[in-house]
Amino acid sequence: MDMEGLKCYKDPMLMSFDELLKLGKDFDAKNPSLYEQRLSQVKADDLAVFIYTSGTTGPPKGAMLTHQNLLFMSEALLSAVPILDADETLSFLPLCHVFEQLFTVMINIRHSTVVNFIENTDTIMDNMKEVSPTLVYGVPRIWEKYASGIMIRMADATWFKRQVFKACMGIGMKRAGLKLNGKPIPPILKIAYGTAYLVIFRKLKERLGFDRVKLAISGAAPISPDVLKFFHAIGLPMIEGYGQTEGTGVTTCTRKENIRIGKVGPPLPGVEVKIAPDGEILVKGSNVFKGYFKNPEATAVTLKEGWLYSGDVGELDEHGSLKITDRKKDLIITAGGKNIAPQNIENQLKFSPYINDAVVIGDRRKYLIALIAIDEENVIKYAQDNKIQFSTYSSLTQDPMIKQLIQKEVDRVNKTLAQVEQVKKFTIIPKKLYEEDGEVTPTMKVKRKFINETFKDIIEKMYWSGAE
């Protein structure tokens, strides 16, 4: 595109963008009706794109999405996300993921929004401040990182600033708790929150690059209720969407004016949701994909009589709003016969600024245990502040004081859980989890089956030593 320095460079594999455009114009001049002819041949049910699933439950499969799927989703999502042509977004998720395709391709082409691309994955927060988008979206791991970063930075502030922030967050969290549970907010709390917003939250949003944001969206995995409350507390309106690649990204979505903790909202217009006798969420509509590429066996299991079998377990309330319990394959049945959804426990653990990921284990076992991946940046800062010596990431994870730090976080979560749901033991994973190693997906979801197999010796060791 930029030929500076390449004017005299000749290679059969290289051409300038201007040359490419000229080729197109020349071809169009010789075949003036070809474009309209090809356009008229495209049917709604024709294949438009392959998007491969993330592979959390097995090998990735090529989901075949049609032109109808993409067009339908670009319009249906407007019922939950009010989009204007002047809106700006920041693209930082992998473009191979349906969540990023929604905002960078489907919505962008249909509604002429402006997409800004990050420089690289290390500059997301800096680029967010530079662009200050009007619509922001991300996976829960991104929002958890933002929340923990704010809390860690405030811990380093002066005593006075810490006290002011603590008081304002108390007001914000109280207001968010009432709002997200559909309860009225008392006038005195409204006044107090208005003051807190002017004193702390308005400036905080500016520093994060959220000052122009009219709506924030979390998707691709369940978000912790604590994280959702946190962002509503600082004045960032956040909604949550539920869906999957096979449903062109979104099945249900909370609405800005009617957000409820633990719910992912009603279906989009034109989408039907019902719950199977075993609790599995079934979906029907123009968002449902055509099938898996060259995999009729998997297609037959997932598509039955027009219904998409999501693989997720959930329930619909009296208002038609969906609540996700867990992945069907991830539900834990303890040795005592108790059904436990690990996702809720893991999300609470991940709200800690010191925990990056958590995998709860306990199927057919007497009690639950957890594999924990620490948040490297925040734990290293804690180690430096407390003069903990370490030489490598692995040595940091094995330090007794770091184990005590994580134990406190586990104890905090256990206090909110029933006895059978409590994590009795944990081990800090001695390495970081990488997409390249097959341990997490491109959107940072842990591949549970892979983790269980990779760290099976550590898991068995926790059970061999007996319950505490």
C-alpha positions as CSV (number, residue, x, y, z in Angstrom):
1,M,0.0,0.0,0.0
2,D,2.9,2.3,0.8
3,M,5.4,2.1,-2.0
4,E,8.0,4.4,-0.5
5,G,11.3,2.6,-0.8
6,L,9.9,0.0,-3.1
7,K,9.6,1.9,-6.3
8,C,12.5,0.2,-7.9
9,Y,11.9,-3.2,-6.3
10,K,10.6,-5.8,-8.7
11,D,9.4,-9.3,-7.8
12,P,6.7,-11.5,-9.4
13,M,5.2,-12.1,-6.0
14,L,4.8,-8.4,-5.2
15,M,2.5,-5.7,-6.6
16,S,1.4,-2.4,-5.3
17,F,-2.2,-1.7,-4.2
18,D,-2.6,0.8,-7.1
19,E,-1.6,-2.0,-9.5
20,L,-4.2,-4.3,-7.9
21,L,-6.9,-1.6,-8.3
22,K,-6.0,-1.1,-12.0
23,L,-6.3,-4.8,-12.6
24,G,-9.8,-4.7,-11.2
25,K,-10.8,-1.7,-13.2
26,D,-9.5,-3.2,-16.4
27,F,-11.3,-6.5,-15.7
28,D,-14.5,-4.7,-14.9
29,A,-14.3,-2.8,-18.2
30,K,-14.0,-6.0,-20.1
31,N,-16.7,-7.8,-18.1
32,P,-19.1,-4.9,-17.2
33,S,-22.0,-7.0,-15.9
34,L,-20.0,-9.7,-14.1
35,Y,-20.3,-8.2,-10.6
36,E,-24.1,-7.9,-10.8
37,Q,-24.3,-11.4,-12.3
38,R,-22.3,-13.0,-9.5
39,L,-24.2,-11.0,-6.9
40,S,-27.6,-12.3,-8.2
41,Q,-26.3,-15.9,-7.9
42,V,-25.7,-15.7,-4.2
43,K,-28.5,-17.1,-2.1
44,A,-29.3,-16.5,1.5
45,D,-28.5,-20.2,2.4
46,D,-25.1,-20.1,0.7
47,L,-22.0,-20.6,2.8
48,A,-20.4,-17.3,3.7
49,V,-17.7,-18.1,6.2
50,F,-16.0,-20.9,8.2
51,I,-15.4,-20.1,11.8
52,Y,-13.6,-22.8,13.8
53,T,-14.8,-23.5,17.4
54,S,-12.3,-22.8,20.2
55,G,-11.9,-26.4,21.1
56,T,-12.7,-26.3,24.8
57,T,-14.5,-29.7,24.6
58,G,-12.5,-31.4,21.9
59,P,-10.9,-30.8,18.5
60,P,-12.0,-27.5,16.8
61,K,-14.8,-28.0,14.3
62,G,-15.4,-25.8,11.2
63,A,-18.8,-24.1,11.8
64,M,-20.4,-23.2,8.4
65,L,-22.2,-19.8,8.6
66,T,-24.4,-18.6,5.8
67,H,-25.1,-15.1,4.4
68,Q,-28.5,-15.3,6.1
69,N,-26.8,-16.0,9.5
70,L,-24.5,-13.0,9.1
71,L,-27.2,-10.6,7.9
72,F,-29.7,-11.7,10.5
73,M,-27.2,-11.2,13.3
74,S,-26.1,-7.8,12.1
75,E,-29.8,-6.6,12.5
76,A,-31.0,-8.7,15.5
77,L,-28.2,-7.5,17.8
78,L,-29.5,-3.9,17.4
79,S,-32.3,-4.8,19.8
80,A,-29.8,-5.0,22.6
81,V,-26.9,-2.8,21.3
82,P,-28.0,0.6,20.0
83,I,-25.5,1.2,17.2
84,L,-25.0,4.4,15.2
85,D,-22.8,5.0,12.1
86,A,-20.6,7.3,14.1
87,D,-19.8,4.7,16.8
88,E,-16.2,3.6,17.3
89,T,-14.9,0.3,18.5
90,L,-11.4,-1.0,19.4
91,S,-10.6,-4.4,17.8
92,F,-8.2,-6.6,19.9
93,L,-9.8,-10.0,20.0
94,P,-8.6,-12.6,17.5
95,L,-10.4,-12.1,14.2
96,C,-10.9,-15.9,13.9
97,H,-13.4,-15.6,16.8
98,V,-17.1,-15.1,16.2
99,F,-17.2,-12.4,18.9
100,E,-14.7,-10.2,17.1
101,Q,-16.4,-11.0,13.7
102,L,-19.6,-9.5,15.1
103,F,-18.2,-6.0,15.6
104,T,-15.4,-5.9,13.1
105,V,-17.2,-7.5,10.1
106,M,-21.0,-8.0,10.5
107,I,-22.0,-4.9,12.3
108,N,-19.2,-2.7,10.8
109,I,-20.2,-3.5,7.2
110,R,-23.9,-3.2,7.9
111,H,-23.9,0.0,10.0
112,S,-20.7,1.8,9.0
113,T,-19.1,2.0,12.4
114,V,-15.4,2.9,12.7
115,V,-13.0,0.1,13.7
116,N,-9.7,0.9,15.3
117,F,-7.1,-1.9,15.5
118,I,-4.7,-2.2,18.4
119,E,-0.9,-2.0,17.7
120,N,-0.3,-5.3,19.6
121,T,-1.8,-7.2,22.5
122,D,0.5,-5.5,25.0
123,T,-0.9,-2.0,24.1
124,I,-4.6,-2.7,24.5
125,M,-5.0,-0.4,27.5
126,D,-2.9,2.4,26.0
127,N,-4.8,2.2,22.7
128,M,-8.1,2.2,24.6
129,K,-7.0,5.6,26.1
130,E,-5.9,6.9,22.7
131,V,-9.1,5.9,20.8
132,S,-11.7,6.3,23.6
133,P,-14.3,4.2,21.8
134,T,-18.1,4.6,22.2
135,L,-18.7,0.8,22.2
136,V,-16.4,-1.5,24.1
137,Y,-16.5,-5.3,24.2
138,G,-14.3,-8.0,25.5
139,V,-14.1,-11.4,27.2
140,P,-14.4,-11.7,31.0
141,R,-10.6,-12.1,31.3
142,I,-10.1,-8.5,29.9
143,W,-12.7,-7.1,32.3
144,E,-11.2,-9.0,35.3
145,K,-7.8,-7.6,34.3
146,Y,-9.1,-4.0,34.3
147,A,-10.8,-4.4,37.7
148,S,-7.8,-6.0,39.4
149,G,-5.5,-3.4,37.9
150,I,-7.6,-0.6,39.4
151,M,-7.6,-2.2,42.8
152,I,-3.9,-2.9,42.8
153,R,-3.1,0.7,41.7
154,M,-5.4,2.1,44.5
155,A,-3.5,0.0,47.0
156,D,-0.4,2.0,46.2
157,A,-2.2,5.4,46.5
158,T,-1.8,7.7,49.5
159,W,-3.8,6.9,52.7
160,F,-6.2,9.8,51.9
161,K,-6.9,8.7,48.3
162,R,-7.4,5.1,49.4
163,Q,-10.0,6.2,52.0
164,V,-11.8,8.4,49.4
165,F,-11.8,5.6,46.8
166,K,-13.0,3.0,49.4
167,A,-15.9,5.3,50.4
168,C,-16.9,6.0,46.8
169,M,-16.7,2.3,45.9
170,G,-18.9,1.4,48.8
171,I,-21.5,3.8,47.5
172,G,-21.1,2.6,44.0
173,M,-21.3,-1.1,44.9
174,K,-24.4,-0.5,47.0
175,R,-26.1,1.3,44.1
176,A,-25.0,-1.3,41.6
177,G,-26.3,-4.1,43.9
178,L,-29.8,-2.5,44.0
179,K,-29.8,-1.7,40.3
180,L,-28.7,-5.1,39.2
181,N,-31.4,-6.8,41.3
182,G,-34.2,-4.6,40.1
183,K,-34.6,-2.7,43.3
184,P,-35.3,1.1,43.6
185,I,-32.4,3.3,44.5
186,P,-33.2,5.7,47.4
187,P,-32.9,9.5,46.7
188,I,-30.1,9.9,49.2
189,L,-28.1,7.1,47.6
190,K,-28.6,8.8,44.2
191,I,-27.2,12.1,45.5
192,A,-24.3,10.3,47.2
193,Y,-23.5,8.4,44.0
194,G,-23.6,11.6,42.0
195,T,-21.0,13.1,44.3
196,A,-18.8,9.9,44.1
197,Y,-19.0,10.0,40.3
198,L,-17.8,13.6,40.2
199,V,-15.1,13.1,42.7
200,I,-13.6,9.7,41.6
201,F,-15.4,7.7,38.9
202,R,-15.5,10.4,36.1
203,K,-11.8,10.9,36.2
204,L,-11.2,7.1,36.5
205,K,-13.1,6.4,33.4
206,E,-11.2,9.1,31.5
207,R,-7.9,7.5,32.5
208,L,-9.1,4.1,31.3
209,G,-10.3,5.5,28.0
210,F,-14.0,4.8,28.9
211,D,-15.2,8.4,29.1
212,R,-17.1,8.2,25.8
213,V,-18.4,4.6,26.3
214,K,-22.2,4.4,26.0
215,L,-22.3,0.6,26.4
216,A,-19.8,-2.1,27.4
217,I,-20.4,-5.7,26.4
218,S,-19.0,-8.9,27.9
219,G,-19.3,-12.2,26.1
220,A,-17.7,-15.5,25.0
221,A,-17.7,-16.8,28.6
222,P,-19.7,-16.1,31.8
223,I,-18.5,-13.0,33.8
224,S,-18.3,-13.0,37.5
225,P,-21.2,-11.1,39.2
226,D,-18.6,-9.2,41.3
227,V,-16.9,-7.9,38.1
228,L,-20.2,-6.9,36.6
229,K,-21.1,-5.0,39.8
230,F,-17.7,-3.4,39.9
231,F,-18.1,-1.8,36.5
232,H,-21.6,-0.6,37.1
233,A,-20.3,0.9,40.4
234,I,-17.8,3.1,38.5
235,G,-20.5,4.1,36.0
236,L,-19.7,1.9,33.1
237,P,-23.0,0.4,31.7
238,M,-22.2,-3.2,31.0
239,I,-24.4,-5.9,29.5
240,E,-23.7,-9.6,29.0
241,G,-24.4,-11.7,26.0
242,Y,-24.6,-15.5,25.6
243,G,-24.1,-17.5,22.5
244,Q,-21.7,-19.6,20.5
245,T,-20.1,-19.9,17.1
246,E,-22.8,-22.3,16.0
247,G,-25.4,-19.6,16.7
248,T,-23.5,-16.8,14.9
249,G,-22.3,-15.4,18.2
250,V,-25.4,-14.2,20.1
251,T,-28.4,-16.1,21.3
252,T,-29.5,-14.0,24.3
253,C,-28.4,-10.6,25.6
254,T,-29.3,-8.5,28.6
255,R,-30.8,-5.1,27.9
256,K,-29.2,-1.9,29.3
257,E,-32.4,-0.9,31.1
258,N,-33.1,-4.4,32.6
259,I,-29.9,-6.1,33.7
260,R,-30.1,-8.8,36.4
261,I,-27.2,-10.5,38.1
262,G,-26.8,-14.1,37.1
263,K,-29.0,-13.7,34.0
264,V,-27.9,-13.3,30.4
265,G,-31.1,-11.8,29.2
266,P,-33.9,-12.9,26.8
267,P,-33.4,-14.2,23.3
268,L,-32.8,-11.8,20.4
269,P,-35.8,-11.1,18.3
270,G,-36.4,-14.0,15.9
271,V,-34.5,-16.5,18.1
272,E,-36.3,-19.1,20.1
273,V,-34.9,-20.8,23.2
274,K,-36.2,-23.7,25.2
275,I,-34.8,-26.0,27.8
276,A,-34.6,-29.8,27.2
277,P,-35.7,-32.2,29.9
278,D,-32.1,-32.7,31.0
279,G,-31.6,-29.0,31.3
280,E,-29.7,-28.4,28.0
281,I,-30.3,-25.1,26.3
282,L,-31.8,-25.5,22.8
283,V,-31.8,-22.7,20.2
284,K,-33.8,-22.2,16.9
285,G,-33.7,-19.3,14.5
286,S,-32.0,-17.7,11.6
287,N,-28.8,-17.4,13.6
288,V,-28.4,-21.2,13.7
289,F,-25.5,-22.5,11.5
290,K,-25.6,-24.8,8.6
291,G,-23.5,-27.6,10.2
292,Y,-19.9,-28.6,10.7
293,F,-17.6,-28.7,7.6
294,K,-17.0,-32.4,6.5
295,N,-18.3,-33.6,9.9
296,P,-21.8,-35.1,9.5
297,E,-21.5,-37.1,12.7
298,A,-20.9,-34.0,14.9
299,T,-23.6,-32.0,12.9
300,A,-26.2,-34.8,13.6
301,V,-25.4,-34.5,17.4
302,T,-25.6,-30.7,17.4
303,L,-28.5,-30.1,15.0
304,K,-31.8,-32.0,15.5
305,E,-35.1,-31.1,13.8
306,G,-33.9,-27.5,13.4
307,W,-32.8,-27.1,17.0
308,L,-29.2,-26.3,18.0
309,Y,-28.2,-28.4,21.0
310,S,-25.9,-25.9,22.7
311,G,-24.1,-28.2,25.2
312,D,-24.9,-25.6,27.9
313,V,-27.2,-26.2,30.9
314,G,-29.6,-23.4,32.0
315,E,-33.0,-22.3,32.9
316,L,-35.5,-19.7,31.8
317,D,-37.3,-17.5,34.4
318,E,-40.9,-16.2,34.2
319,H,-39.8,-13.2,32.1
320,G,-38.0,-15.4,29.5
321,S,-34.6,-14.4,30.7
322,L,-31.9,-17.1,30.6
323,K,-29.6,-18.2,33.4
324,I,-26.6,-20.3,32.5
325,T,-25.7,-23.0,35.0
326,D,-22.6,-24.5,33.3
327,R,-21.3,-26.5,30.3
328,K,-23.2,-29.8,30.3
329,K,-19.9,-31.7,30.1
330,D,-18.4,-29.6,32.9
331,L,-21.0,-30.3,35.6
332,I,-19.4,-32.0,38.6
333,I,-21.2,-34.9,40.4
334,T,-19.5,-35.6,43.7
335,A,-19.0,-39.0,45.2
336,G,-22.0,-38.0,47.5
337,G,-24.2,-37.5,44.4
338,K,-24.3,-33.7,44.6
339,N,-24.5,-31.7,41.4
340,I,-22.1,-28.8,41.4
341,A,-21.5,-26.1,38.7
342,P,-17.8,-25.3,38.8
343,Q,-18.1,-22.1,36.7
344,N,-19.6,-20.1,39.5
345,I,-16.9,-21.0,41.9
346,E,-14.1,-20.4,39.3
347,N,-15.6,-17.0,38.5
348,Q,-15.5,-15.9,42.1
349,L,-11.9,-17.0,42.5
350,K,-10.9,-15.1,39.3
351,F,-12.3,-11.9,40.8
352,S,-9.2,-11.9,43.0
353,P,-6.5,-9.6,41.6
354,Y,-4.0,-12.4,42.3
355,I,-5.8,-15.2,40.4
356,N,-5.7,-15.3,36.6
357,D,-7.5,-18.6,36.1
358,A,-9.0,-21.4,38.3
359,V,-10.1,-24.9,37.4
360,V,-12.3,-26.6,40.0
361,I,-12.1,-30.4,40.0
362,G,-14.2,-33.0,41.9
363,D,-16.2,-35.3,39.6
364,R,-16.9,-38.6,41.5
365,R,-14.6,-37.3,44.3
366,K,-15.4,-36.7,48.0
367,Y,-14.5,-33.0,47.8
368,L,-13.5,-30.2,45.5
369,I,-10.0,-29.1,44.7
370,A,-8.7,-26.4,42.4
371,L,-5.8,-25.7,40.1
372,I,-4.9,-22.0,40.2
373,A,-2.9,-19.9,37.8
374,I,-1.7,-16.7,39.4
375,D,-1.9,-13.2,37.9
376,E,1.8,-12.8,37.2
377,E,1.9,-9.0,37.2
378,N,0.0,-8.5,40.4
379,V,1.7,-11.3,42.3
380,I,5.1,-10.1,41.3
381,K,4.2,-6.7,42.7
382,Y,3.0,-8.3,45.9
383,A,6.3,-10.2,46.2
384,Q,8.4,-7.1,45.6
385,D,6.3,-5.1,48.2
386,N,6.8,-7.9,50.7
387,K,10.5,-8.6,49.9
388,I,9.8,-12.1,48.7
389,Q,12.8,-13.5,46.8
390,F,12.3,-15.5,43.7
391,S,14.3,-16.3,40.6
392,T,11.7,-17.8,38.2
393,Y,8.0,-17.9,37.6
394,S,8.0,-21.4,39.0
395,S,9.9,-20.5,42.1
396,L,7.4,-17.6,42.7
397,T,4.4,-20.0,42.6
398,Q,6.0,-22.3,45.2
399,D,6.9,-19.7,47.7
400,P,5.1,-20.3,51.1
401,M,4.0,-16.6,51.4
402,I,2.5,-16.7,47.9
403,K,0.6,-19.8,48.8
404,Q,-0.7,-18.1,52.0
405,L,-1.8,-15.1,49.8
406,I,-3.8,-17.4,47.5
407,Q,-5.2,-19.4,50.5
408,K,-6.7,-16.1,51.8
409,E,-8.4,-15.6,48.5
410,V,-9.7,-19.2,48.5
411,D,-11.0,-18.8,52.1
412,R,-12.7,-15.5,51.1
413,V,-14.7,-17.3,48.3
414,N,-15.4,-20.4,50.5
415,K,-17.2,-18.2,53.0
416,T,-19.8,-17.4,50.3
417,L,-20.4,-21.1,49.3
418,A,-22.2,-24.1,50.7
419,Q,-20.1,-26.7,52.5
420,V,-20.2,-29.1,49.5
421,E,-19.1,-26.4,47.1
422,Q,-16.1,-25.2,49.1
423,V,-12.6,-25.8,47.7
424,K,-10.7,-28.0,50.2
425,K,-7.3,-27.9,48.6
426,F,-5.6,-26.0,45.8
427,T,-2.3,-26.1,43.9
428,I,-0.8,-23.2,42.1
429,I,0.1,-24.3,38.6
430,P,3.9,-23.9,38.2
431,K,3.7,-22.4,34.7
432,K,1.8,-19.8,32.8
433,L,-1.0,-21.1,30.5
434,Y,-0.5,-20.5,26.8
435,E,-2.6,-20.8,23.7
436,E,0.4,-22.1,21.9
437,D,0.6,-25.0,24.4
438,G,-3.1,-25.9,23.8
439,E,-4.0,-24.9,27.4
440,V,-6.3,-21.9,26.6
441,T,-8.4,-20.8,23.6
442,P,-7.7,-17.6,21.6
443,T,-10.1,-15.8,24.0
444,M,-8.3,-17.1,27.0
445,K,-10.9,-19.8,28.1
446,V,-9.2,-22.7,29.8
447,K,-9.4,-26.0,28.0
448,R,-10.5,-28.0,31.0
449,K,-9.9,-31.5,29.6
450,F,-6.4,-30.6,28.5
451,I,-5.6,-29.1,31.9
452,N,-6.9,-32.2,33.7
453,E,-4.7,-34.4,31.6
454,T,-1.6,-32.2,31.7
455,F,-1.7,-31.8,35.5
456,K,-3.2,-35.2,36.5
457,D,-0.2,-36.0,38.7
458,I,-0.7,-32.8,40.7
459,I,-4.5,-33.5,40.9
460,E,-4.0,-37.1,42.2
461,K,-1.4,-35.9,44.7
462,M,-4.0,-33.5,46.3
463,Y,-6.4,-36.4,46.7
464,W,-3.8,-39.0,47.9
465,S,-3.0,-36.8,50.9
466,G,-6.6,-36.9,52.0
467,A,-9.0,-34.1,53.0
468,E,-8.0,-31.3,55.3
